[in-house]
Amino acid sequence: MIIDKIALILTIVGALNWGSIGLFSFDIVAWISGGQTALMARIIYTLVALAGIWCISLLFRPEEDTAVAERH
C-alpha cells in the first residue's frame, strides 16, 4: 500500500531527526522550518507522529497481507 510506504518514509525522517538531536543536539526539522514552534515544524512533527502510529499496524498484520503488498 502506498500509505505504508509514505508512513515508513516519514518514520525514517523522524528517526533521523531524533538521531541528529541525540548525537549533535541539532534539530533538522526546526532548522529547515524556522524553529520548533513554527507552523511548518509542528505539521512535520505531527505527520511523523501519525506515521509512527500507522507503522504500529504493520506489526499486527497477517504475513499474507504484507506478502501481497510486497509483490505489488
N, C-alpha and C positions, 0 to 999 in steps of 0.2 A: 504494500500500500504506500502511496505517495506520502501520506501523513506520517507514517512510520519513519520514512527517510528524513522528512523535514524535522520531526521531533528529535531524531538522532543527531542531526547536524546542529540543531540548537543546543542540545545537551552537551555536545562536544565543545561548542563555543563557550558554554558556561564553565565546563571543566577547565578549559584552557585559561579562561579569565581567573578562576579561583586559583589555579596553579601559579599564575602571574602574581596574584595578590600574596599568596603564601611564600613564594620564593623571593620576590622582588619588591613587595609592598607597592605594587603598581596595578591599578585597576584599568585595564584596557578599555572596557566599555565606557567608563566615566571619562577617560581621556578622549575617546573618539567623539563622545556625545556632549561634552561640555560640563561634566560634573555628575556626581551620583544623584543629585536631586533634579537634574534636567529631565524634562518630559521624555525625550528620546531614550535616555538611560533607563528610566523607570519602565518604559514599554519593553525594552530589550530584556531587562531583568524579569519582568512578568512573563514574557514569551518563553524565556529559558525555564522558568519555574513550571509553567504549564507543560512544556515539552518533557521535563523530567517526570512530572506526574503521568503523562501519557506513556512514557517509556516503562513505567512500573507495570503497565498492562502487558508488555512484551514478556515479562517473567511468567505470567499466568496463562498464556495462550497455549493451546494444544500444539504439539510439534507439527501436526499435519497442516495447521493454518500457516505456520511460519515457513514450512517447506514449500507450500503452494505459492506463497508470496515471493519467495526467493526465486522461483522459476520464472516469474513474470518480470 
